[in-house]
Amino acid sequence: MSADDGLTLDRVHAAAKRLDGVVHRTPLLTSATLDDECGGNVLLKAEMFQRSGSFKFRGAYNRLSQLSEAERGQGVVAFSSGNHGAAVALAAHLLGVKAVIVVPADGPALKLAAIEGYGAELRTYDPQRESREVVAGEIAAERSMTVIRPFDDYEIMAGQGTAGLELAEQATETGGGGPVDLVLVPVGGGGLAAGVSTAIKGLLPHAAIIGVEPEIAGDTSLSFRAGHRVSIDEPATIADGLRARQPGELTFPINARLLDDVVTVPEDAIAAAMRFCFARLKIVVEPSGAVPLAALLHGVVRAAPRTAVVLSGGNVDPAGFARLTSQK
């Protein structure tokens, strides 16, 4: 299958075969309290229990596993101080591939340590003077490395879509309620949304899929309504994994076609969803992962009889988590 084939359900199924036995089949959680709060049966796809702590490992491993022998020998470079960087670092370690991760010099120490702990080489840059994409491109050119993009890559999207395959299958096994009617997914660059929507629409064509963003990082919502990609200023949202300034060139056409809507939630609703998960469900969800649940709890989206929510990750440092969840 070539890059020209785009993102298809077959491509997501092919990714699932590559990932079988490598990724965790993350659980689909339920809560009677959450059902009462939302007025419907809510299923939570808990990607914080994925390897490296987020859904990003699915796409990273799927992409790296398809490198040629020559590409594996030269190594890969990625730019991210967060979940993508950690996922690429872990996938590279498992596949015996050298990885360089371009990270901001002032990046979170805990996250940088995690990336380095997987065996990757860190290359810091000054966000005030340098572009991480340019730095990564220069390293790739100098060392003949392959750039692993965070979302604008069909194999990355296909890997993320395996969460949707699992969700569709698990929903029929959980609670005896049959397939889901509505799926909520966070949107940053759009790779997860594109992958999950491709899987869900292919398997459960009746289900609606809604993307959710922070209000102050609503580039996809604006683009969805404008009918073309819209750029915004650098958003200072607590959901650091969703700070995209513009939807992806490859992801946006897919999401514009498959998502039924894209909505936004305020910052306090994101923190409240994190608190709910910790206090009632006893799970730690990072701000980006809590965004779609916030849409339900805050009343931005009305729950369907059976609603699935993708909690995309749980990588948040203890101090930051305590600060965000203690505020009301």
C-alpha positions as CSV (number, residue, x, y, z in Angstrom):
1,M,0.0,0.0,0.0
2,S,1.5,3.4,-1.0
3,A,1.1,6.8,0.6
4,D,-1.1,7.7,-2.4
5,D,-3.8,5.3,-1.2
6,G,-4.6,7.7,1.6
7,L,-6.3,6.6,4.8
8,T,-8.6,3.6,4.4
9,L,-10.2,1.1,6.7
10,D,-7.9,-1.6,5.1
11,R,-4.9,0.5,6.1
12,V,-6.1,0.7,9.7
13,H,-6.6,-3.1,9.7
14,A,-3.1,-3.6,8.3
15,A,-1.8,-1.4,11.1
16,A,-3.6,-3.5,13.7
17,K,-1.9,-6.7,12.4
18,R,1.5,-5.0,12.8
19,L,0.7,-3.8,16.3
20,D,-0.8,-7.1,17.5
21,G,1.2,-8.3,20.5
22,V,3.1,-5.0,20.7
23,V,0.5,-2.4,21.8
24,H,-1.8,-2.8,24.8
25,R,-5.4,-3.4,24.1
26,T,-6.5,-0.6,26.4
27,P,-9.7,-1.1,28.5
28,L,-13.1,0.4,27.9
29,L,-14.2,1.7,31.3
30,T,-17.7,2.3,32.6
31,S,-19.1,4.2,35.6
32,A,-22.6,4.3,36.9
33,T,-21.9,7.7,38.4
34,L,-20.7,9.0,35.0
35,D,-23.8,7.5,33.4
36,D,-26.1,9.3,35.9
37,E,-24.1,12.6,35.4
38,C,-24.4,12.5,31.6
39,G,-27.8,10.9,31.2
40,G,-26.7,7.9,29.0
41,N,-24.3,5.0,28.9
42,V,-20.8,6.3,28.6
43,L,-17.8,4.2,27.7
44,L,-14.3,5.5,28.2
45,K,-11.4,4.3,26.0
46,A,-8.6,4.5,28.4
47,E,-5.5,5.2,26.3
48,M,-3.5,6.4,29.4
49,F,-2.9,2.7,29.9
50,Q,-1.1,2.4,26.5
51,R,2.6,2.0,26.3
52,S,4.4,5.4,26.7
53,G,1.2,6.6,28.4
54,S,-0.8,7.7,25.3
55,F,-2.3,6.6,22.0
56,K,0.7,8.0,20.2
57,F,2.6,4.8,20.5
58,R,0.2,3.1,18.1
59,G,1.1,5.4,15.2
60,A,4.8,5.7,16.0
61,Y,5.3,1.9,16.1
62,N,3.2,1.4,12.9
63,R,5.2,4.0,11.1
64,L,8.7,2.9,12.3
65,S,8.0,-0.8,11.7
66,Q,7.7,0.0,7.9
67,L,11.1,1.6,7.6
68,S,13.3,0.0,5.0
69,E,16.5,-1.6,6.1
70,A,18.5,1.4,4.9
71,E,16.2,3.8,6.7
72,R,16.5,1.7,9.9
73,G,20.2,1.9,9.7
74,Q,20.2,5.7,9.4
75,G,17.7,6.3,12.2
76,V,14.8,8.7,12.7
77,V,14.2,12.2,14.0
78,A,11.0,13.6,15.5
79,F,10.1,16.9,17.1
80,S,8.1,16.8,20.3
81,S,8.7,17.3,24.0
82,G,5.6,15.3,24.8
83,N,3.7,12.2,23.8
84,H,4.9,11.9,20.2
85,G,8.5,12.2,21.2
86,A,8.1,9.6,23.9
87,A,6.2,7.3,21.6
88,V,8.8,7.6,18.8
89,A,11.6,7.0,21.3
90,L,10.0,3.9,22.7
91,A,9.1,2.5,19.3
92,A,12.7,3.1,18.1
93,H,14.1,1.4,21.1
94,L,11.9,-1.7,20.5
95,L,12.9,-1.9,16.9
96,G,16.6,-1.2,17.4
97,V,16.5,2.1,15.5
98,K,18.5,5.2,16.6
99,A,16.2,8.2,17.4
100,V,16.8,11.9,17.8
101,I,14.0,13.9,19.4
102,V,14.0,17.6,19.0
103,V,12.8,19.2,22.2
104,P,12.5,22.8,23.6
105,A,15.3,23.8,25.9
106,D,12.8,24.8,28.5
107,G,10.7,21.6,28.1
108,P,9.3,19.8,31.1
109,A,12.1,18.0,32.8
110,L,10.0,14.9,33.6
111,K,9.0,14.5,30.0
112,L,12.5,15.0,28.6
113,A,13.8,12.5,31.1
114,A,11.2,9.9,30.0
115,I,12.2,10.4,26.3
116,E,15.9,10.1,27.2
117,G,15.1,7.0,29.3
118,Y,13.8,5.2,26.2
119,G,17.3,5.6,24.7
120,A,16.7,8.6,22.4
121,E,19.2,11.4,21.8
122,L,17.8,14.8,22.8
123,R,18.5,17.8,20.6
124,T,17.3,21.0,22.3
125,Y,16.3,24.2,20.5
126,D,15.3,27.7,21.6
127,P,11.6,28.2,20.8
128,Q,12.1,32.0,20.7
129,R,14.7,31.8,17.9
130,E,14.3,28.4,16.2
131,S,11.7,26.3,14.5
132,R,11.5,22.7,15.7
133,E,10.5,21.6,12.2
134,V,13.5,23.3,10.7
135,V,15.9,21.9,13.3
136,A,14.5,18.4,12.7
137,G,14.8,18.9,8.9
138,E,18.4,20.0,9.2
139,I,19.3,16.9,11.3
140,A,17.5,14.6,8.9
141,A,19.5,16.1,6.0
142,E,22.9,16.0,7.8
143,R,22.5,12.4,9.0
144,S,20.2,11.0,6.3
145,M,17.5,10.3,8.9
146,T,13.8,9.9,8.3
147,V,11.5,12.5,9.8
148,I,8.6,11.0,11.8
149,R,5.8,13.6,11.7
150,P,3.4,13.7,14.6
151,F,0.1,13.5,12.6
152,D,0.5,14.4,8.9
153,D,1.4,10.8,7.8
154,Y,-1.1,8.2,6.7
155,E,0.7,5.4,8.6
156,I,0.7,7.5,11.8
157,M,-3.0,8.0,11.3
158,A,-3.7,4.3,10.6
159,G,-1.9,3.3,13.8
160,Q,-4.0,5.8,15.8
161,G,-7.1,4.4,14.1
162,T,-6.5,1.0,15.8
163,A,-7.9,2.5,19.0
164,G,-11.1,2.9,17.0
165,L,-11.1,-0.7,15.9
166,E,-10.7,-1.8,19.5
167,L,-13.4,0.6,20.6
168,A,-15.9,-0.7,18.1
169,E,-15.3,-4.3,19.1
170,Q,-15.2,-3.7,22.8
171,A,-18.4,-1.7,22.8
172,T,-20.4,-4.7,21.7
173,E,-18.9,-6.7,24.6
174,T,-19.4,-4.1,27.3
175,G,-22.6,-3.7,29.2
176,G,-24.6,-5.7,26.7
177,G,-25.8,-2.5,25.0
178,G,-24.6,-3.1,21.5
179,P,-22.6,-0.7,19.3
180,V,-22.1,3.0,20.2
181,D,-24.2,5.8,18.8
182,L,-21.7,8.6,19.4
183,V,-17.9,8.9,19.7
184,L,-16.1,11.9,21.1
185,V,-12.4,12.3,20.3
186,P,-9.9,15.1,21.1
187,V,-8.4,17.1,18.2
188,G,-5.0,18.6,18.0
189,G,-3.2,18.1,14.7
190,G,-6.0,15.7,13.8
191,G,-4.2,12.4,13.5
192,L,-6.2,10.6,16.2
193,A,-9.5,12.0,15.0
194,A,-8.8,11.0,11.4
195,G,-7.7,7.4,12.4
196,V,-10.6,6.8,14.8
197,S,-13.2,8.3,12.5
198,T,-12.0,6.1,9.6
199,A,-12.3,3.0,11.8
200,I,-15.6,3.9,13.4
201,K,-17.3,5.1,10.2
202,G,-16.1,2.0,8.4
203,L,-17.4,-0.4,11.1
204,L,-20.3,1.6,12.6
205,P,-21.6,3.9,9.9
206,H,-24.6,4.9,11.9
207,A,-22.4,6.3,14.7
208,A,-21.8,10.1,15.0
209,I,-18.3,11.3,15.7
210,I,-17.6,14.7,17.2
211,G,-14.1,16.2,17.6
212,V,-13.4,18.3,20.7
213,E,-10.9,21.1,21.2
214,P,-10.1,23.7,23.9
215,E,-11.9,27.0,23.2
216,I,-8.6,28.8,22.9
217,A,-7.1,26.2,20.6
218,G,-10.1,25.9,18.2
219,D,-8.2,25.8,14.9
220,T,-10.0,22.7,13.6
221,S,-13.4,24.0,14.7
222,L,-12.8,27.3,12.8
223,S,-11.5,25.4,9.8
224,F,-14.4,22.9,9.9
225,R,-16.9,25.8,9.6
226,A,-14.9,27.8,7.1
227,G,-14.4,24.8,4.8
228,H,-10.6,25.3,4.7
229,R,-7.7,25.2,7.0
230,V,-7.5,28.3,9.3
231,S,-4.5,29.3,11.4
232,I,-4.6,30.8,14.9
233,D,-2.1,32.3,17.2
234,E,-0.1,30.1,19.5
235,P,-2.8,28.9,22.0
236,A,-1.9,28.9,25.8
237,T,-4.3,26.1,26.7
238,I,-3.6,23.7,29.6
239,A,-4.1,20.9,27.0
240,D,-0.6,21.1,25.8
241,G,-1.0,18.1,23.4
242,L,-3.7,20.1,21.5
243,R,-1.8,23.3,20.9
244,A,-1.9,23.0,17.1
245,R,-2.0,26.4,15.3
246,Q,-3.5,24.8,12.1
247,P,-5.1,21.5,11.2
248,G,-2.8,19.1,9.3
249,E,-2.7,19.2,5.5
250,L,-3.4,15.5,5.3
251,T,-5.6,15.2,8.4
252,F,-8.0,18.0,7.7
253,P,-9.7,16.7,4.5
254,I,-10.3,13.4,6.3
255,N,-11.8,15.0,9.4
256,A,-13.8,17.5,7.4
257,R,-15.4,14.6,5.6
258,L,-15.9,12.1,8.5
259,L,-16.5,14.2,11.6
260,D,-20.1,15.2,12.2
261,D,-19.0,18.3,14.2
262,V,-16.1,19.9,16.0
263,V,-16.9,21.6,19.3
264,T,-14.8,23.5,21.9
265,V,-14.7,23.5,25.7
266,P,-13.4,26.1,28.2
267,E,-10.3,25.6,30.3
268,D,-12.1,25.2,33.6
269,A,-14.3,22.4,32.1
270,I,-11.1,20.5,31.1
271,A,-9.7,20.8,34.7
272,A,-13.1,19.7,36.1
273,A,-13.1,16.6,33.8
274,M,-9.6,15.7,35.1
275,R,-10.9,16.1,38.7
276,F,-13.9,13.9,38.0
277,C,-11.8,11.1,36.5
278,F,-9.5,11.2,39.6
279,A,-12.1,11.5,42.3
280,R,-14.8,9.2,40.8
281,L,-13.0,6.9,38.5
282,K,-9.6,6.8,40.2
283,I,-7.7,7.4,37.0
284,V,-5.2,10.1,36.0
285,V,-6.0,11.8,32.7
286,E,-3.8,14.5,31.2
287,P,-5.6,17.8,30.1
288,S,-5.6,16.9,26.4
289,G,-7.1,13.5,27.2
290,A,-9.9,15.0,29.4
291,V,-11.1,17.4,26.7
292,P,-13.7,15.2,25.1
293,L,-15.1,14.1,28.4
294,A,-15.3,17.8,29.4
295,A,-17.7,18.3,26.4
296,L,-20.1,15.8,28.0
297,L,-19.8,16.9,31.6
298,H,-20.0,20.6,30.7
299,G,-23.1,20.1,28.5
300,V,-21.5,21.1,25.2
301,V,-22.5,17.7,23.8
302,R,-25.6,15.8,24.8
303,A,-24.9,12.1,25.6
304,A,-26.4,9.6,23.2
305,P,-27.9,6.3,24.6
306,R,-24.4,4.8,24.2
307,T,-21.5,7.3,24.0
308,A,-17.8,6.4,23.7
309,V,-15.1,8.9,24.8
310,V,-11.5,8.6,23.9
311,L,-9.3,9.5,26.8
312,S,-6.1,10.0,24.8
313,G,-3.4,9.9,27.5
314,G,-2.3,10.3,31.1
315,N,1.1,12.0,30.8
316,V,1.0,14.8,33.3
317,D,3.6,15.6,36.0
318,P,2.4,15.2,39.6
319,A,2.8,18.9,40.5
320,G,0.9,20.0,37.4
321,F,-1.8,17.5,38.0
322,A,-2.2,18.6,41.6
323,R,-2.3,22.3,40.6
324,L,-5.0,21.8,37.9
325,T,-7.2,19.4,39.9
326,S,-7.1,21.5,43.1
327,Q,-8.6,24.6,41.4
328,K,-12.3,25.0,41.3
